Amino acid sequence: AILPYTRMLSGPMDFTPGIFNLTFQGEESAQRVQTTLAKQLALYVTIYSPVQMAADLPENYAARPDAFQFIVDVPTDWEKSVAVAGEVGDFVVFARQERGTDDWYVGAITNEEAREVQVPLDFLDGTMGYTAQVYRDGPDAHWKTSPYSIVIEERGVARGDTINIKLAAGGGTAIRFKAGDKK
């Protein structure tokens, strides 16, 4: 959770998130991706890069189509960006509005420490409801022992609500707020 505070101060950067084969050298290897699957998704929002890509092999995405759907849906350009919460080196939460739509995305990532973060949804348009498509760390998720544990769920939300995000060690949460009809 350092890059958003350092390299991104001057603008976007090249970054290749979306690795689904997190333990390519085996669970005990030091040569592995030290994140959870949910954090890989959240990096698409927390790291601003207008040239995004799917950085893993097609068969790794085919094995997890529900999680891959977030990569399909996430845009590469933003109308607005809001730093919601964070501490340098510890964690960061960004909210970004997709350019040309009323949809918003939230990415939350943490270092090796598990934590909970309250995210007030004050950035949402108060004249409409939203469906939150949440991709979060599962209850047993941990970057080292259970990196693939992920929960994907939907719920209705509106401006003024607060979402409690539980981040596993090395974990993350990615949320798409799909705009509904005007109230």
Secondary structure, 3 states (H helix, E strand, C coil): CCHHHCHHHHCCCCCCCCCCCCCCCCCCCCCCCCCCHHHHHHHHHHCCCCCCCCCCCHHHHHCCHHHHHHHHHCCCCEEEEEEEEEECCCEEEEEEEECCCCCEEEEEEECCCCEEEEEECCCCCCCEEEEEEEEEECCCCECCCECCCEEEEEEEECCCCEEEEEECCCCEEEEEEEEEEEC
